[in-house]
Amino acid sequence: MPAPDDSLASFAAVLAGELPGQWSSQYHPEHASTSADELTADVWDMDQVADALAEHPVDHCAVLSRDDGTRLFVMDRTGHEDGFLIAAMAPADLPAEAFRGIREPDGIAVDANPFRAAKHVTLRLLPRYDQALAQVRNNASRLPASRTHGEQRVVMTWSGKDIVTSKPGRDDIAQILTDHGFAFDAPRHLFVLSDGDTSQVAASVRAVGHRLSELGVGAVLLPRRPGRPALDTTPAQPPVAPAPYRTR
């Protein structure tokens, strides 16, 4: 059961009961077998939720799951007295290239009333998710089998006040990073985006994500965590369409 004094856990539990269909709610870190990084990596958003994930570390959140596999991510709306951000999570069974050219079903901000929030999710977020998912599945059905494996993703992470990512093995990916403000740091073998105006940084990360998606490459921006090492460009798990922030 969620901690009784945690408003996010309680909000998510009530919200799950108000949405159409059969939903369950899991509060994290109560379910500590799954890290926050793993969850945020699947957030399918390139708007306000991606921005929030880029700006603030996530120490707790909730995931709502429907019996058909649909998942929603719920986090605090930092900087507001109350309210939450809710975003769809990308399906885990589709290749990165299937997300190419598909607009993310960006999340929504809601107040702390789960009954009103359920209406907004039902009327706004879920229809966008269903439309985007149908387009992604259609793309996936057209991909040759040889192109649905071994996908890449670029993993970006905070290092102090900078966003860093390991040097990719492809020149076209490196060029995209350079085009959007990343500079190559030869001693560290990293591309570095210096932390400046928050909105500018978020815009650069979003732009990188969209450009990479055109190449069938996922983009992931992990939450800000002190002392986190940069991660390599690796074979991807099916990505969140570019972001986030699994920035995907």
Beta strands, then each sheet from edge to edge (+ up, - down):
strand 1: 23-28
strand 2: 61-66
strand 3: 71-76
strand 4: 84-88
strand 5: 108-110
strand 6: 152-159
strand 7: 162-166
strand 8: 183-185
strand 9: 190-193
strand 10: 218-221
strand 11: 234-235
sheet 1: 1+ 2- 3+ 4- 5+
sheet 2: 8+ 9- 7+ 6- 10-
sheet 3: 8+ 9- 7+ 6- 11+
end
